[in-house]
Each structure stands twice: as C-alpha cells, then as structure tokens.
Amino acid sequence: MNPSRLFILRPVATSLLMAAILLAGAIAYLELPVSALPQVDYPTIETLTFYPGAGPDVMASSVTAPLERQ
C-alpha cells in the first residue's frame, strides 16, 4: 500500500495526526530557553612573564607578544 493512499483514505486520522504534530511543535517552541544575553564561558589563558630590569614596552614587544603568537 502506498503511504499517500493511506492518508488519503483516512482524512480524520490525518487531520488528528497533523493537529498532534502542530500541538507538540507549539509546546516545544514555548519550552525553548531564550535569553537576551546568554551566559557564555569563553576560554581564556593567563600568562605572567617576568624579565627583571625591562620596561613595559620591552616586555610587551620582545617577551609577551612572541608568547601570544605561539
């Protein structure tokens, strides 16, 4: 038996099935969690670099920047 024929011969069952699917979809839609600003944890790595006697510019250009590129 062709699946289309089954639905054509039983219009009441087809309508009830369609209504059940529509109702289930509406309930699922209402249960979806929605937030304007969701809580997201971004992965971060903190690196401390020490170079005694060096200024902040030297640390940023010659030590910290090469470490960040790796």
BELTA-V45634 format. One record per residue. N is the residue number from 1. RES is the residue in one small letter. PHI is phi in whole degrees, 0 to 359 (999 if undefined). PSI is psi in degrees with one decimal (999 if undefined). D_FIRST is the distance of its C-alpha to the first C-alpha in Angstrom with 2 decimals. Layout:
N,RES,PHI,PSI,D_FIRST
N,RES,PHI,PSI,D_FIRST
This chain:
1,m,999,136.5,0.00
2,n,287,134.7,3.78
3,p,300,-34.9,6.41
4,s,295,-39.8,8.61
5,r,298,-38.5,7.06
6,l,301,-43.6,7.31
7,f,285,-31.6,10.85
8,i,290,-38.6,11.73
9,l,285,-19.1,11.26
10,r,234,75.2,13.30
11,p,292,-31.1,16.22
12,v,291,-45.3,18.63
13,a,297,-38.2,16.70
14,t,296,-42.7,16.12
15,s,294,-40.7,19.85
16,l,295,-39.9,20.91
17,l,296,-43.2,19.07
18,m,297,-42.3,20.71
19,a,295,-39.6,24.02
20,a,295,-42.4,23.89
21,i,295,-41.2,23.37
22,l,296,-43.1,26.15
23,l,295,-43.3,28.41
24,a,297,-39.7,27.97
25,g,294,-40.5,28.81
26,a,294,-41.6,31.85
27,i,295,-42.9,33.12
28,a,297,-38.4,32.76
29,y,296,-41.8,34.61
30,l,290,-24.8,37.40
31,e,272,-4.0,37.82
32,l,294,132.9,38.36
33,p,283,124.7,41.94
34,v,233,135.5,43.78
35,s,217,138.4,47.40
36,a,293,-41.1,49.70
37,l,232,87.7,51.58
38,p,292,150.8,49.57
39,q,281,115.4,51.59
40,v,235,129.6,51.27
41,d,264,110.5,53.36
42,y,273,135.3,54.42
43,p,291,128.9,55.64
44,t,227,150.9,59.39
45,i,233,131.8,62.08
46,e,252,126.8,65.72
47,t,236,127.2,68.35
48,l,254,129.5,72.06
49,t,239,138.1,74.46
50,f,238,132.2,78.17
51,y,213,90.6,80.78
52,p,303,133.1,84.26
53,g,90,-7.1,86.51
54,a,266,146.8,83.82
55,g,277,172.6,83.22
56,p,298,-36.8,79.89
57,d,294,-42.9,79.48
58,v,296,-42.6,80.09
59,m,299,-43.5,77.66
60,a,293,-40.6,74.94
61,s,274,-37.2,75.38
62,s,256,-16.4,76.29
63,v,243,-57.1,74.70
64,t,289,-44.4,71.88
65,a,299,-46.3,70.25
66,p,298,-34.9,69.91
67,l,293,-38.0,68.41
68,e,291,-30.0,65.83
69,r,288,-23.4,64.80
70,q,286,999,63.99
